[in-house]
Amino acid sequence: GGAGKLIKYFEREYKPNTIISYADKRWSTGNLYEKLGFIKQKDSPPCYFYIKSGKINRENRVKYQKHKLLGIFGEDKLKDTERLTMIHNGYHRIWDCGNGVYTKFFNIG
């Protein structure tokens, strides 16, 4: 179907040596990648996001790295660690299931 056509187009136009892609394990087993000739390299570990109490938006953890927290919350709201600072400011961590990491290798030459 459509995914195969996209990969073929990309291969034809850009002539890559490899393509690396990620299957979100919350939604996919990675079967599509295997059907398209990708090889599973590994499973990445689960990663976390933040949600604020009373809100429905999930926010990427990168936004709340320790060195960025001063600019977000101000010095009076900072705690010892990223996690404690986030908890004290009404945020909770939620975890995903990790990703399957897939690579497709193309003939060179």
ABEGO torsion letter per residue (X at the ends): XAAAAAAAAAAAAAGBABBBBBBBAAABAGAAAAAAGBBBABBBBBBBBBBBBGBABBBBAAAABAAAAAAAAEAAABBABAAAAAAAAGBBBBBBAEBBBBBBBBBBX
